[in-house]
Amino acid sequence: MEKLRSLPSETTEKFMALGAVLVAMTCISGGATIAKQLFPLVGPSGATTLRLGFAAVIMALVFRPWRLSLKGNWRTLGIYGLCLAGMNLALYSALQFIPLGIAIAIEFIGPLGVAIATSRKKADFVWIGLAATGLAMLLPIHSAATAVDYRGLILAALAGLFWACYIITGKRAGEQHGPAASAAGMIVAAIVAAPIGIAQSGQDLLLPGVLVLGLVVAIVSSAIPYSLEMVALSKLPSNTFGTMMSAEPAIGALIGMLVLGEVLGITQWAAIGLIAVASAGAGLRSNQKNREGSLKLDQIGPGQAPV
C-alpha cells in the first residue's frame, strides 16, 4: 500500500523535474537573446565580460570557492576557467553572424564528440553521420543556406571545441574540488574575459543600463538554469536529462524566431533536428558506457554555461 501511495508523488516529482529542465533550457536561450541586445552597446566581448563577471559573483556567494585547497590542483581549475571563457567569447561572437538556433546546434558538436569519444561501438558512427549531415546542410554552399555566414559557423564550431574541453576539465575539477569548482572556474573565466571586454567597450561597460542588462543575462543564463538543473538531476536519470538537453538547439531556434525575428528555412530546421537527434543518441550511448566509467553527455556544468 505504501508503494502505491508513493507512485503519484513520484510521478509528480518526475513531471516537475522535466518541467524544470524545459524552463532551464528556455532561460538559457532567453538569456542569449538578452545578451544580443547588449551587442550594439558593448559588443559580444563586453556582453561576455558582464555575464561572466556577474555570474562569478553570484556563484561565489553560493559556493564560497575561497575555502578550496589549491595545493597541486590549481592547474585544472585554471584550464577549466579558460575553456569556460573561450566558449562564451566564441559563442557570443558567433551570434553576431548566425541565428541563435544554428549557433547552439553547431556548438553541440563539442559534447557530441566527447560522448562518442568515450564509446567504441560501431553504431556510434550513425550519430557521427547524422551530425555531419546536419552540419553539411547548414554550410552556405547551396541556395537553401546562403544566409549562413562562414564566420559564425567557424566561431560556433570553436565554441563547441571549447565546450568539449570544458566537459573534460570540468569533470576533473569537480572530482578534485567538488561543487565549488564551478564557482572557481567562473571566476577564472571572468578574469580572462575582462581585458578583452574592456578593450572592446571601455567605460561603456559601466553605464547603468548596461550593468542592469548584464546582471539580468547572468541571472537568466546561469543562476536560474543552474538551480533548476540541480533540482532536475536529483530526480531524473542522467540519460533522460542528457537527452532532454539535446532539444536546446530547437528551443534556441524557436526563441530566436519569436524574440529576435530570426527566420530559418526548412533545410536549416531539418539540420538542427539532425544534430539534436545525434546529440541525444550519442548521449544515450555514452550514459550506457558511463556505467563502466565513461563520461556523460550531461556533464556540462552550471546553467549550460556556453550560452
RODO-390091 format. One record per residue (C-alpha): residue number from 1; residue in one letter; chain; x negated, y, z. Coordinates in pm, whole numbers. Each point is the difference from the previous one (the first is absolute). Example, Ala and Ser with C-alpha at 12.3 -4.5 7.8 and 13.67 -1.06 7.14 Angstrom:
// residues 2
1  a  A  -1230  -450  780
2  s  A  -137  344  -66
END
This chain:
// residues 307
1  m  A  0  0  0
2  e  A  -277  243  88
3  k  A  -156  -69  -340
4  l  A  326  79  -178
5  r  A  44  320  195
6  s  A  -351  114  -93
7  l  A  56  -47  -375
8  p  A  204  320  -60
9  s  A  -252  212  189
10  e  A  -289  -158  -190
11  t  A  177  67  -330
12  t  A  65  359  102
13  e  A  -362  48  97
14  k  A  -113  -140  -335
15  f  A  229  232  -195
16  m  A  -121  293  210
17  a  A  -359  -98  -76
18  l  A  76  -21  -372
19  g  A  164  340  21
20  a  A  -306  138  179
21  v  A  -222  -116  -286
22  l  A  227  164  -259
23  v  A  7  327  194
24  a  A  -379  -14  41
25  m  A  -52  -43  -376
26  t  A  243  284  -68
27  c  A  -188  224  243
28  i  A  -333  -87  -163
29  s  A  119  101  -346
30  g  A  190  296  142
31  g  A  -317  121  168
32  a  A  -180  -14  -333
33  t  A  269  213  -164
34  i  A  -39  259  276
35  a  A  -377  -11  -46
36  k  A  48  80  -369
37  q  A  170  323  106
38  l  A  -333  98  157
39  f  A  -201  -54  -320
40  p  A  70  348  -147
41  l  A  -104  155  332
42  v  A  -307  -199  109
43  g  A  -52  -268  -266
44  p  A  -3  -377  55
45  s  A  -320  14  208
46  g  A  146  264  228
47  a  A  319  -202  39
48  t  A  -206  -308  83
49  t  A  -201  192  259
50  l  A  314  122  175
51  r  A  166  -341  -9
52  l  A  -305  -182  140
53  g  A  -80  273  252
54  f  A  345  11  157
55  a  A  34  -380  -17
56  a  A  -335  -35  180
57  v  A  119  226  283
58  i  A  332  -186  34
59  m  A  -161  -344  -2
60  a  A  -276  107  237
61  l  A  260  110  255
62  v  A  171  -338  -27
63  f  A  -299  -237  -12
64  r  A  -270  204  183
65  p  A  -294  -121  -214
66  w  A  -252  182  222
67  r  A  21  -301  230
68  l  A  -152  -230  -264
69  s  A  -343  -149  49
70  l  A  -195  58  -322
71  k  A  -312  -194  89
72  g  A  -112  -182  -313
73  n  A  342  32  -168
74  w  A  20  364  -104
75  r  A  -96  -74  -363
76  t  A  320  -195  -60
77  l  A  211  290  125
78  g  A  -200  242  -215
79  i  A  49  -202  -319
80  y  A  366  -54  90
81  g  A  50  377  31
82  l  A  -187  67  -326
83  c  A  229  -243  -183
84  l  A  306  166  153
85  a  A  -118  345  -109
86  g  A  -91  -122  -349
87  m  A  332  -164  -74
88  n  A  201  300  123
89  l  A  -210  248  -199
90  a  A  17  -217  -312
91  l  A  374  -66  21
92  y  A  98  361  65
93  s  A  -225  107  -289
94  a  A  171  -260  -222
95  l  A  340  149  83
96  q  A  -103  315  -188
97  f  A  9  -198  -325
98  i  A  240  -294  30
99  p  A  338  -70  167
100  l  A  10  -127  357
101  g  A  140  -345  -81
102  i  A  -266  -70  -262
103  a  A  -279  118  232
104  i  A  118  -227  282
105  a  A  40  -295  -237
106  i  A  -355  32  -131
107  e  A  -134  52  352
108  f  A  160  -330  104
109  i  A  -261  -176  -213
110  g  A  -233  46  300
111  p  A  187  -216  254
112  l  A  103  -231  -284
113  g  A  -366  -61  -79
114  v  A  -82  -69  365
115  a  A  289  -245  30
116  i  A  -106  -189  -312
117  a  A  -367  6  100
118  t  A  85  -187  319
119  s  A  166  -281  -192
120  r  A  -144  -259  -237
121  k  A  316  -143  -158
122  k  A  35  3  -380
123  a  A  361  117  45
124  d  A  -133  334  124
125  f  A  -103  82  -355
126  v  A  372  40  -70
127  w  A  4  304  230
128  i  A  -317  135  -162
129  g  A  166  -38  -340
130  l  A  316  178  112
131  a  A  -197  289  151
132  a  A  -221  29  -309
133  t  A  308  5  -223
134  g  A  156  272  213
135  l  A  -316  209  -17
136  a  A  -24  -42  -377
137  m  A  358  123  -33
138  l  A  -92  317  191
139  l  A  -302  87  -213
140  p  A  62  288  -245
141  i  A  -84  -210  -308
142  h  A  351  -23  -141
143  s  A  298  232  -40
144  a  A  179  -128  312
145  a  A  -281  118  227
146  t  A  -130  317  -164
147  a  A  98  211  301
148  v  A  -245  -181  231
149  d  A  -328  185  49
150  y  A  -321  -206  3
151  r  A  -140  215  281
152  g  A  287  -96  225
153  l  A  -38  -368  -85
154  i  A  -372  5  82
155  l  A  52  185  327
156  a  A  282  -235  106
157  a  A  -220  -300  -82
158  l  A  -276  158  210
159  a  A  249  39  285
160  g  A  80  -370  -37
161  l  A  -368  -88  24
162  f  A  -32  205  319
163  w  A  317  -168  129
164  a  A  -158  -342  -50
165  c  A  -308  112  194
166  y  A  228  150  266
167  i  A  178  -334  50
168  i  A  -327  -190  44
169  t  A  -171  253  226
170  g  A  325  69  189
171  k  A  32  -368  86
172  r  A  -355  -3  138
173  a  A  50  327  188
174  g  A  324  -128  152
175  e  A  -166  -322  113
176  q  A  -287  191  161
177  h  A  189  291  155
178  g  A  373  -79  6
179  p  A  282  241  -95
180  a  A  -207  308  95
181  a  A  -216  -72  -306
182  s  A  272  147  -223
183  a  A  -21  332  186
184  a  A  -380  4  -11
185  g  A  7  -74  -372
186  m  A  249  281  -56
187  i  A  -229  243  183
188  v  A  -295  -102  -219
189  a  A  219  38  -310
190  a  A  108  349  108
191  i  A  -362  103  55
192  v  A  -100  -133  -344
193  a  A  290  167  -181
194  a  A  -23  337  180
195  p  A  -303  144  -189
196  i  A  158  -94  -334
197  g  A  334  154  91
198  i  A  -162  315  140
199  a  A  -216  38  -312
200  q  A  310  -20  -220
201  s  A  239  209  207
202  g  A  -194  203  255
203  q  A  209  214  233
204  d  A  322  -95  -178
205  l  A  1  -313  216
206  l  A  72  220  303
207  l  A  310  169  -143
208  p  A  292  -65  239
209  g  A  226  -145  -269
210  v  A  -276  -228  -125
211  l  A  -76  -124  351
212  v  A  367  -78  63
213  l  A  28  -197  -324
214  g  A  -325  -181  78
215  l  A  132  -102  341
216  v  A  324  -124  -156
217  v  A  -197  -208  -253
218  a  A  -207  -157  279
219  i  A  309  -86  205
220  v  A  205  -133  -291
221  s  A  -286  -184  -172
222  s  A  -178  -139  305
223  a  A  162  35  342
224  i  A  354  -112  -87
225  p  A  -91  -285  -240
226  y  A  -268  -137  233
227  s  A  245  -10  292
228  l  A  269  -168  -210
229  e  A  -243  -254  -144
230  m  A  -123  -95  345
231  v  A  363  -73  96
232  a  A  57  -199  -320
233  l  A  -320  -203  33
234  s  A  106  -114  347
235  k  A  328  -138  -138
236  l  A  -81  -120  -353
237  p  A  -232  -271  -136
238  s  A  -306  157  -162
239  n  A  89  -144  -342
240  t  A  346  162  15
241  f  A  -156  333  98
242  g  A  -265  -18  -273
243  t  A  253  -96  -265
244  m  A  231  287  95
245  m  A  -287  249  -17
246  s  A  -47  -102  -364
247  a  A  318  195  -77
248  e  A  -182  323  86
249  p  A  -92  90  -363
250  a  A  366  -25  -104
251  i  A  113  207  299
252  g  A  -269  256  -81
253  a  A  117  17  -363
254  l  A  362  45  108
255  i  A  -83  276  250
256  g  A  -228  166  -256
257  m  A  290  3  -246
258  l  A  258  131  248
259  v  A  -216  258  179
260  l  A  -270  98  -250
261  g  A  184  -64  -325
262  e  A  -260  -256  -114
263  v  A  195  -192  -263
264  l  A  -151  -331  -110
265  g  A  66  -202  -313
266  i  A  129  -356  -7
267  t  A  -347  -132  -76
268  q  A  -146  181  301
269  w  A  272  -132  232
270  a  A  -65  -350  -132
271  a  A  -374  43  60
272  i  A  59  113  358
273  g  A  226  -302  50
274  l  A  -266  -241  -129
275  i  A  -265  143  232
276  a  A  240  -15  296
277  v  A  83  -365  -77
278  a  A  -371  -81  -34
279  s  A  -72  165  336
280  a  A  285  -188  167
281  g  A  -109  -332  -148
282  a  A  -362  51  95
283  g  A  106  105  348
284  l  A  199  -318  51
285  r  A  -290  -214  -121
286  s  A  -249  191  214
287  n  A  217  -39  309
288  q  A  8  -375  -54
289  k  A  -379  0  -21
290  n  A  -19  228  304
291  r  A  102  -292  219
292  e  A  -342  -135  -93
293  g  A  -178  327  79
294  s  A  47  224  -306
295  l  A  107  363  -18
296  k  A  361  106  -35
297  l  A  144  243  -251
298  d  A  178  190  275
299  q  A  -321  81  188
300  i  A  -5  350  -138
301  g  A  -5  215  309
302  p  A  208  281  143
303  g  A  289  138  -191
304  q  A  -117  -144  -332
305  a  A  -270  262  32
306  p  A  -87  36  -371
307  v  A  314  196  -87
END
